Amino acid sequence: MQNLEQKFPCPNLGATERLASQLGAVDRGVIKQHDLFFPSHFARLKVRLFPDDPSAPAQLISYRRPDVPTARNSEYFVTPILDPDTLIAVLTHALGQPRHLKKYRHLYLFKATRIHLDTIEDLGTFAEIETVITTQPLEEAQRELTSVVHALDLADPIPYAYVDLLPP
């Protein structure tokens, strides 16, 4: 799968939520996520847990994207995990200790774009904008992402993954 994405600091989540609503984005609620990032040479690799929703299966996610501040293409794979505790033990044994990232994600949907208004433990508040690329041309996805970024009045893009911003 593929998307275009960009991250921004978002010091006033309430104002950005209002702008998302004015844009016509659909509020899909808040999701608590606990990501465990494993050392990997070719792509980022994480196990995603949903601590507040026991019915949601954990996920194994691999993704590649450049660390640049501009909108960037991200290629990713997601698969459900039936036994996350065992998989975490296996990955830790093979790859080393994971880095933990805990977040509250307020999700809005607008056309092909996911607007994530994130509160990251030990980091702060951010907006992550992802336009999923399906059948539309890349240029169209880029226009949509750019229009959402402007409508939400976001500035100063961040080139790195959240996990890369955590203190060591």
C-alpha positions as a printed Julia matrix, in Angstrom:
168×3 Matrix{Float64}:
   0.0     0.0    0.0
   1.08    3.56  -0.51
   0.36    7.03   0.82
   1.71   10.56   0.9
   2.25   11.97   4.33
   3.52   14.93   6.28
   3.86   15.64  10.03
   3.63   18.99  11.78
   3.85   20.31  15.32
   0.32   21.15  16.46
   0.36   23.18  19.67
  -3.41   23.84  19.6
  -5.24   20.59  18.82
  -8.63   22.18  19.61
  -8.2    24.86  16.93
  -7.05   22.24  14.4
 -10.04   20.02  15.27
 -12.35   22.97  14.52
 -10.6    23.59  11.19
 -10.92   19.89  10.29
 -14.66   20.04  11.01
 -15.01   23.24   8.94
 -13.21   21.47   6.09
 -15.9    18.77   6.18
 -13.72   16.01   7.61
 -15.59   13.23   9.41
 -14.66   12.72  13.07
 -13.9     9.0   13.64
 -13.03    9.36  17.32
  -9.95    8.87  19.47
  -7.8     5.75  19.31
  -5.2     4.86  21.92
  -2.17    3.2   20.28
   0.97    1.63  21.72
   3.66    1.1   19.07
   6.77   -1.02  19.61
   9.48   -0.14  17.06
  12.1    -2.8   16.39
  15.59   -2.18  15.01
  15.54   -2.81  11.26
  17.92   -1.92   8.42
  15.6    -1.77   5.41
  12.34   -0.35   6.76
  10.73    0.75   9.98
   9.09   -2.22  11.72
   6.55   -1.95  14.5
   3.93   -3.87  16.4
   0.85   -1.75  17.05
  -1.35   -2.52  20.05
  -4.76   -1.02  20.84
  -4.87   -1.11  24.66
  -8.4     0.33  25.01
 -10.0    -1.98  22.42
  -9.55   -5.68  23.17
 -11.57   -6.56  20.05
  -9.08   -4.77  17.74
  -6.34   -7.13  16.56
  -2.75   -6.02  17.04
  -0.9    -5.22  13.82
   2.56   -5.79  12.41
   3.49   -2.79  10.24
   6.49   -2.28   8.0
   7.03    0.98   6.13
   9.64    2.82   4.12
   9.78    6.55   3.53
  12.46    9.19   3.3
  13.18   11.49   6.25
  12.4    14.79   4.54
  10.13   17.67   5.62
   8.17   17.76   2.35
   5.24   15.47   1.61
   6.77   12.05   1.23
   5.75    8.82  -0.36
   5.39    5.97   2.12
   5.14    2.32   1.1
   3.73    0.11   3.83
   2.41   -3.32   4.72
   0.0    -4.07   7.56
  -1.01   -7.51   8.8
  -3.12   -8.52  11.81
  -1.44  -10.4   14.66
  -3.31  -13.12  16.53
  -0.72  -13.6   19.29
   1.07  -10.27  19.84
   2.87  -11.31  23.04
   4.61  -14.22  21.32
   5.46  -12.17  18.22
   6.91   -9.39  20.39
   9.05  -11.99  22.21
  10.27  -13.46  18.9
  11.07  -10.04  17.38
  12.85   -8.93  20.56
  14.89  -12.14  20.56
  15.87  -11.71  16.89
  16.15   -7.91  16.54
  16.69   -6.46  20.01
  14.66   -4.36  22.41
  11.91   -2.23  20.86
  11.38    1.47  21.49
   7.93    2.27  22.86
   5.71    5.05  21.59
   2.32    5.71  23.17
  -0.21    8.02  21.59
  -3.78    9.2   21.58
  -4.85    9.68  17.97
  -7.94   11.71  17.07
  -8.82   10.53  13.58
 -10.65   12.59  10.94
 -11.33   11.45   7.38
 -11.56   13.79   4.39
 -11.83   12.25   0.92
  -8.71   10.03   0.58
  -6.94   11.81   3.46
  -6.58   10.7    7.07
  -6.05   13.57   9.48
  -4.36   12.34  12.66
  -4.31   14.75  15.58
  -1.86   13.06  17.9
  -0.86   13.46  21.52
   2.43   11.59  21.94
   3.61   10.64  25.41
   6.88   12.45  26.23
   6.79   14.45  22.95
   3.74   16.68  22.68
   1.0    17.29  20.13
   1.22   16.86  16.37
  -0.81   16.61  13.18
  -0.02   13.84  10.72
  -1.71   14.12   7.33
  -1.85   10.99   5.15
  -3.42   10.83   1.71
  -3.91    7.22   0.69
  -2.97    6.52  -2.91
  -5.36    4.1   -4.56
  -6.46    4.79  -8.12
  -5.82    8.55  -8.28
  -2.61    9.85  -9.89
   0.19   10.89  -7.56
  -0.27   14.56  -8.55
  -3.92   14.46  -7.48
  -3.0    12.92  -4.11
  -0.36   15.64  -3.69
  -2.93   18.38  -4.4
  -5.36   16.89  -1.88
  -2.7    16.62   0.83
  -1.52   20.18   0.19
  -5.07   21.55   0.32
  -5.72   19.82   3.67
  -2.44   21.12   5.11
  -3.4    24.68   4.07
  -6.97   24.34   5.36
  -5.66   23.21   8.76
  -3.12   26.07   8.83
  -0.2    23.72   9.5
   3.42   24.86   9.23
   6.99   23.77   9.98
   6.86   20.14   8.78
   8.81   17.5   10.69
  10.98   15.16   8.59
  11.18   12.24  11.05
   9.02    9.5   12.5
   7.75   10.16  16.02
   9.96    7.38  17.39
  13.03    9.19  16.04
  12.08   12.26  18.1
  11.97   10.37  21.42
  14.84   10.87  23.83
  17.27    7.91  23.86
